[in-house]
Amino acid sequence: MTSARTGTPADRTAATHSPELRAAAARLGRRRFLTVTGAAAALAFAVNLPTAGTASAAELDAAKIKSDPFTLGVGSGDPQPTSVLLWTRLAPSPYESDSGLPRTRVSVRWEVAHDERFTRVTRRGTATAHPEFDHSVHVEVPGLDADRFYFYRFRVGSWISPVGRTRTAPALSANIAELKLAAVSCQAYHDGYFTAYKHLAAEDLDVVVHLGDYLYEYAVTAVGGARNYTDRRLPAHYNRETITLEDYRLRYGLYKSDPDLMAAHAAHPFV
């Protein structure tokens, strides 16, 4: 029997559009389908990732975190009609290889509210920041109303993150008259400041679509390349091409520490 991959175009079309495959895709839904076929497949080849009951057995007492762990801000993305993803990463020292934290788990509380002062909290919960994921946190918040703004924040001990604003997608049956979005790409830290993000953060938008090249692997000098800092110096480990996992985590920390990029992430959901 000829497989769908090696058969004729008609064979492949028939297999792709079979009722069984269509039903399976519908059950999975867009986000889950992408997760199980893309990200999960990639993670199968990763190493040192947490598994239930084995990784990060110890948990850090949040009272021992003596400086702000939310130096990289907050973000949201992939809005659905009734849910949205929230992000932060704990990094008291984002330019250091360990981000200033020991290799232990950290409990992170999150809140979603209708108002910026959090007097009307609609969802809250606790997530775990694993050292294997560089103490980053991804939370999928369910049970939200469609086409609505929400405010969110994170807490670790007495530390409270900046407040972010996000928006859910319209209902699947909604009649959409317009969509206000920004398309961004190719942000190169060493080529200059992210001033465009400062203006984007103040725009009235539904979503920001990032088209790729979130960071570049090229060396960044002590003065930030074309930024030409006069009041600060970057560590020497940025002045080389990113190759290892640690290199990339440090580079993400450098990019996400940019105040204008942080402002854009806090203001709008990204896709």
N, C-alpha and C positions, 0 to 999 in steps of 0.2 A: 504494500500500500504506500502510495506517495505521500510524504509529509507536506504540511502546508508551506513549510519554508522552501522546499525543493521542488514542489509541483508546479503546474502551469499557473498563469495568472488567474484563470478561472478557479482553479483549485484553491489558491490563496484567498481569493475574494470570498468564496463560499465558506472557507474556514473562519475568516475574520468576521463575517457577518452572520455566523450561525446563531440560532436563538440561545444556545447555551452560553456562548461568550458574551452576547449582549446582556443576558440576564445577570451573569456574574459581574460584569462591569457595573451594571446598575446597582447591584447589591453593595458592592464595595464603595461606590461613590468616588468622586474625583480625588479628594484628598487622600483617602485610604488607598485607592488604586495606585496613586503616585508613590505613596509611602512604601507599600509592600513590593512594588516592582522596581523602584529606584533606590531610595535611601536605604531601605532595609537590605537590599542586595549588596550595596556598597559596604554597609556596616559588617556584613558577613566576612569581609576580608580585613577588617580592622583588628587591632590588638589592644590589650589592656583596657577594654571597655567593661563597664559594670554589668554584672549579672546578678539576678535576684539572690539575696542571701549570702553572697560571697564577697562582693567588692565594697570598699569603703565601710568596713564594719564599724569603725569608730565614728562618733559624731562630735563636732567641735562645739564647745560651749560658746554661744554667740557673744557672751560678755567679754571673751578674750579678744574680740576684734576691736582694736583700739583706734582704727582710722576708717574713714568712710569706705565701705565696700562697693558703693554704687558709682564709681568714678567713670564708668563707661555708659551710664545712662540706662534708658529703657527703650523698648521697641515693641511694635505689634505688627501682625501681618496675616496674610491669607484669610481675609474676612469671608465668612459664610453668612447666610441669613440669620442663623441662630448661634453662631460661635465665632471666636477669633483666637488667634495665637498671641500669647504675650511672651516677652523675652527680657532677660537681664543677665548680667554676668558679674559675679562677685570678684572684685579685683582692687583691693586696697592699694596695691602697687602694680599697676598694669604694665609697666615697662620692665618688670622682673619676670624671670622664667616661671616662678611659682605664683605669680600675681599677689604675693604677700600673704598667702594662706598655706597652712599645712595640708598634707594629703589626707584629709578627713572630710566626711560629709558635713553639709551645713543645711539646716532647715530654714526654708524661706517662706514667709507668709505673703500672700497676695490678696488684693482686694480690687473689686470692680464696682464702680458707683455711677449713679446718674448725674452727680454734681462734682465739681472740682474740690469741694471741701469735704467730701465723703460723709455727708450727713444722711445720704440715701444709698447705702451699700446694697447692691443686688446680688453679688456673688463674692465668696471668699474661700480660701483654702490654703493648703500648705504643700509646697513642692520641695524636692531635695536637690541641692547643688552638689554634684559628684565631682571629685577631683579628676576622675578619668575624662570628664567632659570640660575640664578647666573651669569648674564651678559655674558653668552656664546653666540657665534655667529656661525651659520651654514649657509653657502651660497652655493647654487648650481649654478655653472657658466655654462651657455649653449653656444652654437655657437662656440665651439673650434674645431680645426683640430685634426684628429685622429693620434695616435701614435706620439705625439710631446711633447717636454718639454716646460713648461711654468714657469714663476716666478710670485709670488704674494706677496702682503703685505696689511696691514690694516692701517688706520689713524683715530685718535680721536683727534680733535683739532690740536695742534702742535706736538702731539706724533705720531711716526711712528714705526710700529712693525718691528721685524726682517724679512728679506726676506726669503720666502720659495720657494722651487722648487717642481714641481709636473709633472706628465706625464699622458696624456690621453691614453686610451686603443686603440689597433689597430682597424681598421675598421672590421665590421663583415665579410666582404668578403676577408680579408687579408689572405695571405698564411704565417703562422707563422712558422719560422724555429727554434726559440728558445725563451725561456722566463727565465729571470734572476730574481729570487725572494729570499727573506729571510723569513724563518719561525721562529717566536719568540713566547714565552709564559712564564707564571709563573714568572713574575717580582715581587720580594718581597723586598720592600725598606729596611725593617729591617734586611734582610739577607746579605746586602752588596751593593757595588756600581754597577752601570749599565755600567761597562766598555765596555761590548760587544756592546752596542749601539754607543759608541764613534767610534768603528771600523766600525760598520755597516753604519754609516753616511757617511763614506768615500768610501764605496763600489759603484761599478757601477751596479745598480739594476733597474729593472722595477717597482717593487712593494714589499712592506713588508706585509706579511700575519701574523696577530696576532691571535693566536689560543686560547687565553683566559687567565683568571687570570691576568687581567691588573693591579689589585691591590688586596691587602689582608686586611682583617678586623682586623687582630691582632694588639695588642698595639705596639706602637713605642716609645721607651724611649726617654728621653731628648737628648741623644747623638746619636740618630738614630740607635739604636740597634747595630748590628755588624759593622756599619760604624764607631762607636766610635769617634764621633766628639770631637775635643779638642779646637776648635775655635768658637763654636756656641752651642746654646741650643734650642731645639724645645719646643714649648708651651706644657703645661701639658695636654691639651685636646687631644693630639695625643696618650697619654699613657693609652688608653683604647680601648676596642673593638668598632668598628664602628657599630652603630645601627640606628641612626636617619638620615634623609636626610641631615641635617647640618653636621653630622659626615662624611658622604660619600663625600660631597662637599669639606670639609676640607682635607680629605684624597686624593682626586683627585688633589687638589692644591699642596699637599706635593709631590706626585709622579711626577706630571707634572713640578714641579720646578727643577727636576733633569736636569742638563745641558746636559748630554749625551742623555737622552731620548728626550729632546727638539731638539737636533741636528739631531737625526734620523727622527723625525717628520718633521722637516724643509727640510730634504734632499730628502725624498721619500714619495709617497702616501701610505697610509695604507689601508688594507682591514681587 
